[in-house]
Amino acid sequence: MNSLVKKYNIPGPRYTSYPTVPFWNQDHFSKNKWIKSLNKSFKSTNLTEGISIYIHLPYCESLCTFCGCHKYITKRHEVEQPYIDAVLKEWQLYLDLLVEKPIIKELHLGGGTPTFFNSSALKRLIDSIFVVAGKHANLEMSFEGHPNNTTQKHLQTLYDLGFTRVSFGVQDYDEKVQKAIHRVQSFSKVEEVTKTARAIGYQSISHDIIYGLPFQTLNSIEDTIKKTSQLNPDRISFYSYAHVPWIKGNGQRGFKDTDIPKDDEKRLLYETGRNMLQSHDYYEIGMDHFSKTSDNLYKSFKNNTLHRNFMGYTPFKTTVMIGLGASAIADCETAFAQNEKNITAYLKRIENNELPVVKGHILLGEDVILRHAISDIICKFKTNLSNVYSIIPEDVLMKRLSEFLKDDLIIINNDQLTVTDLGKTFVRNICMAFDEYLIKNQPKTQLFSMTI
């Protein structure tokens, strides 16, 4: 394994989309093309699948220096009402475009820090969304909560609105690591919000843990996972720290590059954490995710219904996902669209009754085929290659996959590619063999974090 990690630990995408955002074709994209693609997908799937809604709530009271998300740091809570107003106005702009009443199957609040907003503001947001939308019979709603400011009132209010899943950002319990990443929170606080959520009735509680953080040691990762297992969350996301200061600027410069575990040291953190999670009965689901067998994420994986989009892994597929809020990304199978990232500019566009989409990508036929192959690999650990050969000739693809075959990371039988248990660690690398944009347009500068 040591030699394989050294061999394959290279910069690579996380494949929340294909094509990945750096390779979106802006010349071929327009807002009108996005609206046309959206309506086509919406009309054919709304009444059967329903749609997903992602709402980006970007405010945080303090800057966590590990974070790669789009956020705005402030302690001024008077920003809450005008931002909620803008999101609801954006929702109305979409409603004016759609041909029928949307049926919502999935809704997720991300950030930023959704629990920056007080519970009454969140209630107004959700109530207003559903005034003009139907609820799917299998509706699932979830939110991301900061352990330090997620109150019992937050948890109860959102549960009463229909939220059944919550994710808490833990990252690491070591005080030195917490100070370096500016995310100081005690185990007792995480324990309190986890137990409160469980007592209220949340069906799925998730904890996020990151390996490769500055000053992180083998002892700290072992201690973090040991404490996490005591709280028995239903899901655990075990992410590699994405050090991308060339994208996020000073937000990831609160420590020196030499403070970050690298190479063999980081590999050991990953392998130790992964082995510990599995020893505590967490089953590996796709990339970076583990769940108990009782959780619906595991059940969807076993049933081959696991789906991945800009909200992460979800237990079912919705073809249409509408993104609301600054920087939010929307998806309709044949097109992606991203909102204005700058909050002031976002609010101004909404004030002018303008859909705040500023970039995107219209998928070509070959994009759709390769997107499905990559999605299958990261959701099912397998894919059929027969359709792929129409885009990438078989001899070319086999050459790209030859090292994975030689290293027993994949097996291919009757055009069926299956990722082995050993290969699960290197899923991002395997997907890169199908990424025509990455292969044909090798970036001259580093765009992506390391794969491991």
C-alpha positions, 0 to 999 in steps of 0.5 A: 500500500505504501508504494501505491499511495506514493504512486497515485497521490497526485492532484485530482478532482473530487468529481462533484460534477463532470466536467469539473468546474475548471473545465466548464465551457463558458463560450457555449453556455448562456443563461437562456440555454440553462433555463431551456435545459432545466425546463426540459429535465424538470418536465420529464422528472418532476412528477416522478422523481421530484427535485432537490433544493440546495440552499447556500447560507454563507455567513460564519461568525469566525473563519475556519482556516481549513475551509474551502467553502464560499463564506462571508465572515461577520458577527452582524446578524442583521444580515439574516433577514435581507439574505433570506428575502433574496433567497426567497425572491430567487426561488420565485424567479425559478417558479416563474420559469417552471411549467408546473408546481415543483415536488421537492424530494430533497432539501439541504441547507449548507454553508457557511454556517446554516446555524448562524441564522436564528431558528425563526429565520430558518423557519420562515425560509422553509415555510416560504419554500413549501408555500408554493411547492409540494412534498414528495412522499419520500422527502428528506431534509438535512442541514449542516450544524456547527456544534458551537452554535447549534442550539436545542431550539435550532434542532427542535424547530428544524425537526418540526419542519421535517428535517431528519438528518443533521451533519456536525463538523468535528474535524479533530479534537486535538487542541493544537490542531483546533487552534491552528484551523481556528475551530475550537470546540470541545468533545463535550459540546459535540456530545451535547448536540449529538445527544440532543439531536438523537433525543429529539428524533433525528434519524441520521446524524453525521460527523465530519472528520478531516485527516491531514490537518496542520499539526495532526498526529497519529495520536490525535486522529486515533483519539478523534475517531475513538471519541467519535465512535463513543457517540455512534453517529450514523454516518461519518465523512472522513475527508482529506484536507484539501490544501488549496491556498491558490484558490482560497487565498489567505483563508488557508494561510493561518499556518505554514505549509511545513505544519501539514502532514505529507506523504507517508505521514498523511498516508498513515493518518488515512489508513489508521482512520479508515481501519478504525472506522471499519473496526467500529462497524462503519461500512465504506460508501463511495469516496470519503464516506462511511455509514452504519448498516442501519443508515439509508445511505448504506441501504441505497449503496447496496440497492444501487440507488446511491447518488452523488451531486453538489450536496454530496452522497444522497440515497436517491437520484433526482435529475434536477437540483436547483441551487439557491443563494450566493455561489450555489450550483444547480444541475439538471443532468445536461447542464450546470449553472452556478450563482454569483459568488460575491454576496453583495453582487448576488443581492444586487442581481436579485434586487434587479429581478435577475436570475443570479446565474453567472457561469455554467456548462451545457453537457455534450452527448459525450459529456453525459456518457462519461458523467454516468461512467464516473458517477457509477464508479464513485457511487457503485464502485463499478461501471459498464464500459461498452458505452464509453468505447464510443467516446474513448476507443477501447485500446486507448482506455485500456492503456489508461487503465493498465496500471490500475489493472496491474496494481489490482485496483480494478478488474475488468470482465465482459466490459464491466469494470469493478473497483477492488477493495484495494482500489477504493482508496484510489477511486479519484485516480480511476475516475481521472482515466475517464476525464477527457477534459483533464487529459486533453487540457492538462493544467499548467498550474495546480487546480486540484487538491491531492487525491489522498 
